[in-house]
């Protein structure tokens, strides 16, 4: 699917309190994404089986413009404003258009 854009991001949280705060921000962000981001096709948040303080996000957008709209969403901005305080590390992989079984 030409033009599609995807991201995989791993957030390693500092401690259990940070994980709870991060998860609450994610819950808030998910509501905003569902309501106002038609160009966000997938926004999946995963816990990591052997790393309880880690979260992995898989995100797919119709285009880089769709991702820019996501970044501008107030609930996303609230989440991103706290990332530095709550995490010990963040690794983002910017991916090309996905190939395979989609939707």
N, CA, C and O atoms as CSV, one atom per row, in Angstrom:
chain,resi,resn,atom,element,x,y,z
A,1,UNK,N,N,0.839,-1.176,0.000
A,1,UNK,CA,C,0.000,0.000,0.000
A,1,UNK,C,C,0.881,1.234,0.000
A,1,UNK,O,O,1.368,1.655,1.049
A,2,UNK,N,N,1.086,1.811,-1.164
A,2,UNK,CA,C,1.975,2.968,-1.271
A,2,UNK,C,C,1.544,4.110,-0.369
A,2,UNK,O,O,0.356,4.360,-0.164
A,3,UNK,N,N,2.541,4.791,0.159
A,3,UNK,CA,C,2.265,5.957,0.990
A,3,UNK,C,C,2.070,5.652,2.453
A,3,UNK,O,O,2.234,6.537,3.293
A,4,UNK,N,N,1.717,4.402,2.788
A,4,UNK,CA,C,1.514,4.077,4.194
A,4,UNK,C,C,2.832,4.233,4.944
A,4,UNK,O,O,3.914,4.126,4.366
A,5,UNK,N,N,2.718,4.485,6.225
A,5,UNK,CA,C,3.868,4.761,7.071
A,5,UNK,C,C,3.642,4.060,8.402
A,5,UNK,O,O,2.544,4.116,8.956
A,6,UNK,N,N,4.667,3.406,8.913
A,6,UNK,CA,C,4.524,2.673,10.169
A,6,UNK,C,C,5.692,2.978,11.103
A,6,UNK,O,O,6.777,3.373,10.675
A,7,UNK,N,N,5.431,2.781,12.384
A,7,UNK,CA,C,6.438,2.995,13.424
A,7,UNK,C,C,6.306,1.880,14.453
A,7,UNK,O,O,5.200,1.469,14.802
A,8,UNK,N,N,7.449,1.397,14.933
A,8,UNK,CA,C,7.488,0.523,16.097
A,8,UNK,C,C,8.340,1.246,17.146
A,8,UNK,O,O,9.458,1.675,16.862
A,9,UNK,N,N,7.800,1.374,18.353
A,9,UNK,CA,C,8.506,2.107,19.412
A,9,UNK,C,C,8.495,1.271,20.674
A,9,UNK,O,O,7.456,0.754,21.084
A,10,UNK,N,N,9.664,1.144,21.286
A,10,UNK,CA,C,9.759,0.473,22.583
A,10,UNK,C,C,10.080,1.529,23.641
A,10,UNK,O,O,11.030,2.301,23.514
A,11,UNK,N,N,9.259,1.533,24.679
A,11,UNK,CA,C,9.454,2.409,25.825
A,11,UNK,C,C,9.827,1.528,27.018
A,11,UNK,O,O,9.075,0.623,27.381
A,12,UNK,N,N,10.970,1.787,27.618
A,12,UNK,CA,C,11.362,1.102,28.850
A,12,UNK,C,C,11.137,2.090,29.984
A,12,UNK,O,O,11.760,3.149,30.044
A,13,UNK,N,N,10.230,1.716,30.883
A,13,UNK,CA,C,9.801,2.628,31.948
A,13,UNK,C,C,10.699,2.501,33.172
A,13,UNK,O,O,11.274,1.442,33.425
A,14,UNK,N,N,10.812,3.579,33.921
A,14,UNK,CA,C,11.760,3.647,35.034
A,14,UNK,C,C,11.422,2.716,36.189
A,14,UNK,O,O,12.311,2.085,36.761
A,15,UNK,N,N,10.145,2.630,36.533
A,15,UNK,CA,C,9.729,1.805,37.668
A,15,UNK,C,C,8.225,1.563,37.577
A,15,UNK,O,O,7.581,1.999,36.622
A,16,UNK,N,N,7.667,0.871,38.564
A,16,UNK,CA,C,6.235,0.543,38.524
A,16,UNK,C,C,5.351,1.791,38.572
A,16,UNK,O,O,4.315,1.836,37.909
A,17,UNK,N,N,5.746,2.799,39.344
A,17,UNK,CA,C,4.956,4.040,39.381
A,17,UNK,C,C,4.947,4.705,38.006
A,17,UNK,O,O,3.909,5.183,37.548
A,18,UNK,N,N,6.101,4.732,37.355
A,18,UNK,CA,C,6.183,5.308,36.010
A,18,UNK,C,C,5.328,4.510,35.035
A,18,UNK,O,O,4.678,5.084,34.162
A,19,UNK,N,N,5.327,3.188,35.181
A,19,UNK,CA,C,4.520,2.337,34.298
A,19,UNK,C,C,3.032,2.637,34.473
A,19,UNK,O,O,2.300,2.720,33.487
A,20,UNK,N,N,2.583,2.798,35.701
A,20,UNK,CA,C,1.168,3.127,35.939
A,20,UNK,C,C,0.808,4.478,35.333
A,20,UNK,O,O,-0.235,4.619,34.694
A,21,UNK,N,N,1.664,5.461,35.533
A,21,UNK,CA,C,1.408,6.796,34.972
A,21,UNK,C,C,1.413,6.748,33.444
A,21,UNK,O,O,0.564,7.365,32.801
A,22,UNK,N,N,2.349,6.030,32.872
A,22,UNK,CA,C,2.441,5.892,31.419
A,22,UNK,C,C,1.192,5.215,30.873
A,22,UNK,O,O,0.615,5.676,29.888
A,23,UNK,N,N,0.773,4.129,31.504
A,23,UNK,CA,C,-0.415,3.407,31.050
A,23,UNK,C,C,-1.667,4.280,31.117
A,23,UNK,O,O,-2.535,4.186,30.249
A,24,UNK,N,N,-1.763,5.126,32.139
A,24,UNK,CA,C,-2.907,6.036,32.230
A,24,UNK,C,C,-2.877,7.051,31.081
A,24,UNK,O,O,-3.916,7.352,30.494
A,25,UNK,N,N,-1.703,7.571,30.764
A,25,UNK,CA,C,-1.585,8.495,29.643
A,25,UNK,C,C,-1.932,7.805,28.324
A,25,UNK,O,O,-2.551,8.410,27.448
A,26,UNK,N,N,-1.537,6.548,28.183
A,26,UNK,CA,C,-1.861,5.785,26.973
A,26,UNK,C,C,-3.369,5.606,26.854
A,26,UNK,O,O,-3.928,5.769,25.769
A,27,UNK,N,N,-4.030,5.274,27.953
A,27,UNK,CA,C,-5.485,5.110,27.940
A,27,UNK,C,C,-6.161,6.390,27.474
A,27,UNK,O,O,-7.094,6.349,26.673
A,28,UNK,N,N,-5.694,7.519,27.974
A,28,UNK,CA,C,-6.238,8.818,27.549
A,28,UNK,C,C,-5.964,9.052,26.064
A,28,UNK,O,O,-6.848,9.496,25.332
A,29,UNK,N,N,-4.753,8.756,25.623
A,29,UNK,CA,C,-4.393,8.956,24.216
A,29,UNK,C,C,-5.240,8.082,23.296
A,29,UNK,O,O,-5.658,8.526,22.226
A,30,UNK,N,N,-5.491,6.853,23.706
A,30,UNK,CA,C,-6.289,5.946,22.869
A,30,UNK,C,C,-7.686,6.508,22.606
A,30,UNK,O,O,-8.209,6.389,21.499
A,31,UNK,N,N,-8.277,7.110,23.615
A,31,UNK,CA,C,-9.604,7.698,23.425
A,31,UNK,C,C,-9.551,8.810,22.385
A,31,UNK,O,O,-10.417,8.890,21.514
A,32,UNK,N,N,-8.547,9.660,22.474
A,32,UNK,CA,C,-8.405,10.746,21.508
A,32,UNK,C,C,-8.123,10.245,20.104
A,32,UNK,O,O,-8.612,10.817,19.130
A,33,UNK,N,N,-7.344,9.194,19.992
A,33,UNK,CA,C,-7.005,8.626,18.691
A,33,UNK,C,C,-8.243,8.030,18.029
A,33,UNK,O,O,-8.488,8.251,16.843
A,34,UNK,N,N,-9.010,7.283,18.790
A,34,UNK,CA,C,-10.219,6.643,18.243
A,34,UNK,C,C,-11.225,7.675,17.758
A,34,UNK,O,O,-11.915,7.454,16.763
A,35,UNK,N,N,-11.310,8.795,18.454
A,35,UNK,CA,C,-12.310,9.814,18.138
A,35,UNK,C,C,-11.922,10.733,16.993
A,35,UNK,O,O,-12.794,11.214,16.270
A,36,UNK,N,N,-10.625,10.989,16.812
A,36,UNK,CA,C,-10.283,12.098,15.916
A,36,UNK,C,C,-9.132,11.839,14.947
A,36,UNK,O,O,-8.560,12.789,14.411
A,37,UNK,N,N,-8.780,10.573,14.710
A,37,UNK,CA,C,-7.652,10.318,13.822
A,37,UNK,C,C,-8.015,9.298,12.744
A,37,UNK,O,O,-7.642,8.130,12.854
A,38,UNK,N,N,-8.732,9.717,11.711
A,38,UNK,CA,C,-9.110,8.765,10.663
A,38,UNK,C,C,-7.922,8.225,9.873
A,38,UNK,O,O,-8.029,7.166,9.254
A,39,UNK,N,N,-6.796,8.929,9.880
A,39,UNK,CA,C,-5.627,8.459,9.138
A,39,UNK,C,C,-4.730,7.525,9.957
A,39,UNK,O,O,-3.727,7.020,9.451
A,40,UNK,N,N,-5.092,7.299,11.212
A,40,UNK,CA,C,-4.395,6.307,12.023
A,40,UNK,C,C,-5.110,4.982,11.813
A,40,UNK,O,O,-6.246,4.803,12.251
A,41,UNK,N,N,-4.436,4.056,11.141
A,41,UNK,CA,C,-5.052,2.763,10.820
A,41,UNK,C,C,-4.863,1.751,11.929
A,41,UNK,O,O,-5.775,0.984,12.239
A,42,UNK,N,N,-3.673,1.745,12.534
A,42,UNK,CA,C,-3.367,0.824,13.635
A,42,UNK,C,C,-2.620,1.608,14.698
A,42,UNK,O,O,-1.675,2.335,14.394
A,43,UNK,N,N,-3.043,1.460,15.936
A,43,UNK,CA,C,-2.322,2.032,17.066
A,43,UNK,C,C,-2.442,0.993,18.173
A,43,UNK,O,O,-3.362,1.036,18.989
A,44,UNK,N,N,-1.506,0.072,18.186
A,44,UNK,CA,C,-1.554,-1.050,19.115
A,44,UNK,C,C,-0.441,-0.916,20.141
A,44,UNK,O,O,0.714,-0.661,19.800
A,45,UNK,N,N,-0.807,-1.093,21.400
A,45,UNK,CA,C,0.149,-1.009,22.500
A,45,UNK,C,C,0.239,-2.389,23.136
A,45,UNK,O,O,-0.766,-3.003,23.493
A,46,UNK,N,N,1.478,-2.854,23.266
A,46,UNK,CA,C,1.705,-4.195,23.798
A,46,UNK,C,C,2.551,-4.124,25.061
A,46,UNK,O,O,3.456,-3.296,25.160
A,47,UNK,N,N,2.259,-4.987,26.025
A,47,UNK,CA,C,3.196,-5.233,27.107
A,47,UNK,C,C,4.191,-6.261,26.575
A,47,UNK,O,O,3.935,-6.914,25.563
A,48,UNK,N,N,5.317,-6.401,27.253
A,48,UNK,CA,C,6.358,-7.335,26.834
A,48,UNK,C,C,6.423,-8.444,27.869
A,48,UNK,O,O,6.634,-8.182,29.053
A,49,UNK,N,N,6.243,-9.686,27.424
A,49,UNK,CA,C,6.125,-10.819,28.348
A,49,UNK,C,C,7.246,-10.896,29.381
A,49,UNK,O,O,6.971,-11.100,30.563
A,50,UNK,N,N,8.485,-10.741,28.970
A,50,UNK,CA,C,9.593,-10.917,29.913
A,50,UNK,C,C,10.165,-9.588,30.414
A,50,UNK,O,O,11.240,-9.558,31.014
A,51,UNK,N,N,9.448,-8.497,30.167
A,51,UNK,CA,C,9.914,-7.174,30.594
A,51,UNK,C,C,8.698,-6.340,31.029
A,51,UNK,O,O,8.192,-5.537,30.246
A,52,UNK,N,N,8.231,-6.525,32.264
A,52,UNK,CA,C,6.985,-5.879,32.697
A,52,UNK,C,C,7.024,-4.353,32.717
A,52,UNK,O,O,5.972,-3.718,32.799
A,53,UNK,N,N,8.196,-3.757,32.646
A,53,UNK,CA,C,8.288,-2.297,32.624
A,53,UNK,C,C,8.477,-1.758,31.205
A,53,UNK,O,O,8.842,-0.596,31.022
A,54,UNK,N,N,8.229,-2.598,30.210
A,54,UNK,CA,C,8.373,-2.172,28.819
A,54,UNK,C,C,7.030,-2.205,28.106
A,54,UNK,O,O,6.157,-3.017,28.410
A,55,UNK,N,N,6.895,-1.294,27.147
A,55,UNK,CA,C,5.727,-1.247,26.273
A,55,UNK,C,C,6.236,-1.106,24.848
A,55,UNK,O,O,7.205,-0.390,24.595
A,56,UNK,N,N,5.580,-1.793,23.918
A,56,UNK,CA,C,5.909,-1.672,22.508
A,56,UNK,C,C,4.670,-1.189,21.771
A,56,UNK,O,O,3.587,-1.756,21.914
A,57,UNK,N,N,4.842,-0.147,20.991
A,57,UNK,CA,C,3.762,0.408,20.179
A,57,UNK,C,C,4.005,0.011,18.732
A,57,UNK,O,O,5.137,0.042,18.250
A,58,UNK,N,N,2.936,-0.359,18.044
A,58,UNK,CA,C,2.983,-0.565,16.599
A,58,UNK,C,C,1.926,0.349,16.019
A,58,UNK,O,O,0.747,0.248,16.358
A,59,UNK,N,N,2.353,1.241,15.144
A,59,UNK,CA,C,1.463,2.257,14.609
A,59,UNK,C,C,1.536,2.248,13.088
A,59,UNK,O,O,2.623,2.165,12.517
A,60,UNK,N,N,0.375,2.332,12.428
A,60,UNK,CA,C,0.326,2.414,10.970
A,60,UNK,C,C,-0.588,3.583,10.603
A,60,UNK,O,O,-1.694,3.728,11.123
A,61,UNK,N,N,-0.087,4.399,9.697
A,61,UNK,CA,C,-0.807,5.597,9.244
A,61,UNK,C,C,-0.978,5.540,7.728
A,61,UNK,O,O,-0.199,4.885,7.036
A,62,UNK,N,N,-1.985,6.220,7.221
A,62,UNK,CA,C,-2.198,6.260,5.778
A,62,UNK,C,C,-1.054,6.961,5.063
A,62,UNK,O,O,-0.809,6.712,3.883
A,63,UNK,N,N,-0.342,7.850,5.785
A,63,UNK,CA,C,0.744,8.629,5.190
A,63,UNK,C,C,1.534,9.301,6.314
A,63,UNK,O,O,1.150,9.243,7.482
A,64,UNK,N,N,2.619,9.925,5.945
A,64,UNK,CA,C,3.366,10.716,6.930
A,64,UNK,C,C,2.518,11.890,7.436
A,64,UNK,O,O,2.665,12.320,8.580
A,65,UNK,N,N,1.643,12.399,6.584
A,65,UNK,CA,C,0.718,13.457,7.009
A,65,UNK,C,C,-0.183,12.945,8.132
A,65,UNK,O,O,-0.434,13.662,9.101
A,66,UNK,N,N,-0.669,11.717,8.008
A,66,UNK,CA,C,-1.493,11.122,9.065
A,66,UNK,C,C,-0.725,11.019,10.370
A,66,UNK,O,O,-1.283,11.245,11.443
A,67,UNK,N,N,0.553,10.679,10.281
A,67,UNK,CA,C,1.376,10.613,11.490
A,67,UNK,C,C,1.550,12.005,12.088
A,67,UNK,O,O,1.514,12.162,13.309
A,68,UNK,N,N,1.736,13.008,11.248
A,68,UNK,CA,C,1.869,14.382,11.749
A,68,UNK,C,C,0.595,14.818,12.468
A,68,UNK,O,O,0.666,15.491,13.496
A,69,UNK,N,N,-0.558,14.445,11.940
A,69,UNK,CA,C,-1.822,14.756,12.619
A,69,UNK,C,C,-1.895,14.059,13.972
A,69,UNK,O,O,-2.365,14.640,14.950
A,70,UNK,N,N,-1.433,12.822,14.026
A,70,UNK,CA,C,-1.405,12.081,15.289
A,70,UNK,C,C,-0.523,12.809,16.304
A,70,UNK,O,O,-0.915,12.976,17.459
A,71,UNK,N,N,0.652,13.235,15.882
A,71,UNK,CA,C,1.578,13.928,16.780
A,71,UNK,C,C,0.987,15.239,17.299
A,71,UNK,O,O,1.340,15.686,18.391
A,72,UNK,N,N,0.091,15.857,16.528
A,72,UNK,CA,C,-0.528,17.122,16.928
A,72,UNK,C,C,-1.743,16.942,17.830
A,72,UNK,O,O,-2.216,17.913,18.421
A,73,UNK,N,N,-2.257,15.724,17.947
A,73,UNK,CA,C,-3.425,15.453,18.775
A,73,UNK,C,C,-3.096,15.810,20.231
A,73,UNK,O,O,-2.055,15.385,20.733
A,74,UNK,N,N,-3.941,16.568,20.916
A,74,UNK,CA,C,-3.650,16.967,22.302
A,74,UNK,C,C,-3.369,15.786,23.241
A,74,UNK,O,O,-2.498,15.889,24.104
A,75,UNK,N,N,-4.082,14.684,23.092
A,75,UNK,CA,C,-3.835,13.546,23.985
A,75,UNK,C,C,-2.483,12.903,23.687
A,75,UNK,O,O,-1.817,12.419,24.602
A,76,UNK,N,N,-2.076,12.892,22.438
A,76,UNK,CA,C,-0.746,12.373,22.086
A,76,UNK,C,C,0.326,13.312,22.622
A,76,UNK,O,O,1.348,12.857,23.136
A,77,UNK,N,N,0.105,14.595,22.508
A,77,UNK,CA,C,1.078,15.570,23.007
A,77,UNK,C,C,1.258,15.445,24.518
A,77,UNK,O,O,2.373,15.577,25.021
A,78,UNK,N,N,0.163,15.190,25.251
A,78,UNK,CA,C,0.271,14.989,26.709
A,78,UNK,C,C,1.153,13.780,27.002
A,78,UNK,O,O,2.030,13.841,27.863
A,79,UNK,N,N,0.920,12.687,26.288
A,79,UNK,CA,C,1.722,11.480,26.479
A,79,UNK,C,C,3.194,11.773,26.177
A,79,UNK,O,O,4.067,11.465,26.988
A,80,UNK,N,N,3.465,12.357,25.033
A,80,UNK,CA,C,4.843,12.607,24.635
A,80,UNK,C,C,5.554,13.590,25.559
A,80,UNK,O,O,6.773,13.519,25.716
A,81,UNK,N,N,4.805,14.505,26.171
A,81,UNK,CA,C,5.423,15.477,27.078
A,81,UNK,C,C,5.966,14.818,28.344
A,81,UNK,O,O,6.813,15.392,29.028
A,82,UNK,N,N,5.483,13.619,28.657
A,82,UNK,CA,C,5.900,12.923,29.875
A,82,UNK,C,C,6.892,11.800,29.628
A,82,UNK,O,O,7.418,11.219,30.577
A,83,UNK,N,N,7.151,11.491,28.374
A,83,UNK,CA,C,7.994,10.334,28.053
A,83,UNK,C,C,9.359,10.425,28.709
A,83,UNK,O,O,9.830,9.445,29.288
A,84,UNK,N,N,9.999,11.570,28.631
A,84,UNK,CA,C,11.350,11.704,29.179
A,84,UNK,C,C,11.378,11.463,30.689
A,84,UNK,O,O,12.329,10.882,31.211
A,85,UNK,N,N,10.342,11.906,31.380
A,85,UNK,CA,C,10.276,11.758,32.836
A,85,UNK,C,C,10.015,10.305,33.241
A,85,UNK,O,O,10.521,9.850,34.267
A,86,UNK,N,N,9.234,9.581,32.450
A,86,UNK,CA,C,8.777,8.240,32.825
A,86,UNK,C,C,9.647,7.099,32.308
A,86,UNK,O,O,9.554,5.980,32.813
A,87,UNK,N,N,10.482,7.360,31.321
A,87,UNK,CA,C,11.221,6.268,30.684
A,87,UNK,C,C,12.712,6.318,30.981
A,87,UNK,O,O,13.282,7.374,31.254
A,88,UNK,N,N,13.324,5.139,30.918
A,88,UNK,CA,C,14.788,5.051,30.991
A,88,UNK,C,C,15.377,4.974,29.593
A,88,UNK,O,O,16.538,5.329,29.388
A,89,UNK,N,N,14.579,4.510,28.622
A,89,UNK,CA,C,15.025,4.509,27.228
A,89,UNK,C,C,13.827,4.395,26.296
A,89,UNK,O,O,12.777,3.863,26.656
A,90,UNK,N,N,14.019,4.910,25.090
A,90,UNK,CA,C,13.008,4.834,24.039
A,90,UNK,C,C,13.746,4.495,22.755
A,90,UNK,O,O,14.782,5.082,22.440
A,91,UNK,N,N,13.196,3.541,22.025
A,91,UNK,CA,C,13.774,3.202,20.720
A,91,UNK,C,C,12.655,3.201,19.692
A,91,UNK,O,O,11.691,2.445,19.807
A,92,UNK,N,N,12.793,4.056,18.689
A,92,UNK,CA,C,11.783,4.149,17.630
A,92,UNK,C,C,12.384,3.667,16.322
A,92,UNK,O,O,13.510,4.017,15.968
A,93,UNK,N,N,11.612,2.861,15.616
A,93,UNK,CA,C,11.987,2.391,14.287
A,93,UNK,C,C,10.935,2.906,13.322
A,93,UNK,O,O,9.757,2.573,13.448
A,94,UNK,N,N,11.353,3.716,12.361
A,94,UNK,CA,C,10.446,4.237,11.349
A,94,UNK,C,C,10.465,3.261,10.185
A,94,UNK,O,O,11.524,2.969,9.630
A,95,UNK,N,N,9.298,2.758,9.817
A,95,UNK,CA,C,9.175,1.656,8.878
A,95,UNK,C,C,8.519,2.108,7.591
A,95,UNK,O,O,7.725,3.048,7.579
A,96,UNK,N,N,8.859,1.431,6.510
A,96,UNK,CA,C,8.184,1.683,5.240
A,96,UNK,C,C,6.810,1.055,5.236
A,96,UNK,O,O,6.346,0.536,6.252
A,97,UNK,N,N,6.167,1.105,4.095
A,97,UNK,CA,C,4.823,0.539,3.953
A,97,UNK,C,C,4.869,-0.959,4.268
A,97,UNK,O,O,5.784,-1.656,3.827
A,98,UNK,N,N,3.891,-1.455,5.025
A,98,UNK,CA,C,3.887,-2.864,5.378
A,98,UNK,C,C,3.529,-3.755,4.177
A,98,UNK,O,O,2.805,-3.350,3.268
A,99,UNK,N,N,4.059,-4.971,4.212
A,99,UNK,CA,C,3.764,-5.980,3.222
A,99,UNK,C,C,3.240,-7.201,3.963
A,99,UNK,O,O,3.795,-7.568,4.999
A,100,UNK,N,N,2.200,-7.833,3.469
A,100,UNK,CA,C,1.679,-9.021,4.141
A,100,UNK,C,C,0.183,-8.946,4.261
A,100,UNK,O,O,-0.475,-8.222,3.514
A,101,UNK,N,N,-0.355,-9.691,5.197
A,101,UNK,CA,C,-1.797,-9.686,5.442
A,101,UNK,C,C,-2.118,-8.442,6.253
A,101,UNK,O,O,-1.657,-8.283,7.383
A,102,UNK,N,N,-2.899,-7.583,5.671
A,102,UNK,CA,C,-3.246,-6.328,6.327
A,102,UNK,C,C,-4.748,-6.245,6.495
A,102,UNK,O,O,-5.500,-6.492,5.551
A,103,UNK,N,N,-5.183,-5.901,7.682
A,103,UNK,CA,C,-6.564,-5.604,8.035
A,103,UNK,C,C,-7.473,-6.703,7.558
A,103,UNK,O,O,-8.685,-6.633,7.763
